[in-house]
């Protein structure tokens, strides 16, 4: 069916196809197209407006068409059809330009699209809409959990007074002030080839990484051993971490590049999950790292003797366990929602490829 030429005129009941030529006001069910963009992937991007908000207008880089009699077309089906991969490829091919890409209304109007029966349109549109709705629900839940985590990271750790703003029931004592050297010691344990190339850990995201291609045994011996509970200093500056950051290894025993400074816990009573969040907390570590790093162009370098004399406020091992356990469970819930979002998005992409001709 040629939706955007002869057949659309029948649905409108008029030859004047453009949306409200004086004001370009958008209404529910209107079909919208991007006429101009800096990239060919965006030009011709199309959608169906499914909102009921008043005073919405098209800008100068869009044009739109209105179907006046909708008994032959389901708006939700149309919305997903226009974003399906095969339709987007056809729009991209029509894009013309060098520094800026454009697509003509006539080209769009002369594009053929196949439609099933109204009943099948509704089923397809509803199925895809429900997937989108479920994705949105998981994204909102994840956003709420991340906001909760952010608030807890600010309130569950002691400030300069030695007392946190928020605590678990039964904990009232002041956190003990300890030197960094009482908690960690610098580790220079080198790889004696007990760890192979597939045991390289990426410090930035605490996941398995890779060694450079053609790495020799001699080069692999330059790697530091990075055991569970060890912390590695990453000196890259960012908006979130002004003086670099520490990342704790919660993955497995492995190795990291010799460019990292590695510190190992010195005490037996040391909760892994508490220190994962504590040592990575910018509110706590910013001043400590400010006093124990030197500036470089894009990163900071750690000064060991200055770091070891810095002081931290530390709770009892029982409170460490409570805090660490709660925050790790919260992270687990956030990750579960992300996995569900990723799986649903993959399902949606597959359906958009297979449900449209």
Secondary structure, 3 states (H helix, E strand, C coil): CCCCCHHHHHHHCCCCCECCCCCCECCCCCEEEECEECCCCCCCCEEECCCCCCCCECCCCEEEECCCCCCCCCHHHHHHHCCCHHHHHHHHHHCEECCCEECCHHHHHCCCCCCCCHHHHHHHHHHHHHHHHHHHHHHHHHHHHHHHHHHHHHHCCCCCCCCCCCCCCCCCCCCEEEEHHHHEEEECCECCCCCCHHHEEECCCCEECCCCCCCCHHHHCCCEEECCCCEEEECECCCCCCCCEEEECCCCCEEECCCCEEEEECCCCCCHHHHHHHCCCHHHHHHHHHCCEEECCCEEEECHHHHHCCEEEECCHHHHHHHHHHHHHHHHHHHHHHHHHHHHHHHHHHHHHHCCC
